């Protein structure tokens, strides 16, 4: 991913409509850190700490496996506002 693509993704919500990608009032978000989704926000509204603690596997075409691949992210210990990228998976 080049610098222009990286800047375009910052402040966008993962999975949001491309025409209105920003965060919505009344929702809770965590930042995705590292990997192909770095800088995107993940809507965690409705997730319990226990559910968030198991990590997430998010579909993305930007990872090592291209279309159909997933970015695996784990909740950062002690920081419920960040999910750290750990790997890509097919």
QUIKA-V26177 format. One line per field, one symbol per residue. phi: phi as a letter, one per 40 degrees, with the letter a starting at -180 (. if undefined). A space follows every 10 residues. Layout:
phi=???
This chain:
phi=.cdccccccd gccdgcdcca cccbcgbbbb ccbggcbdgc bbcbdgccdc ccccgbbbca cccdbgdgcb ccbbdcdgbc cabccbabac
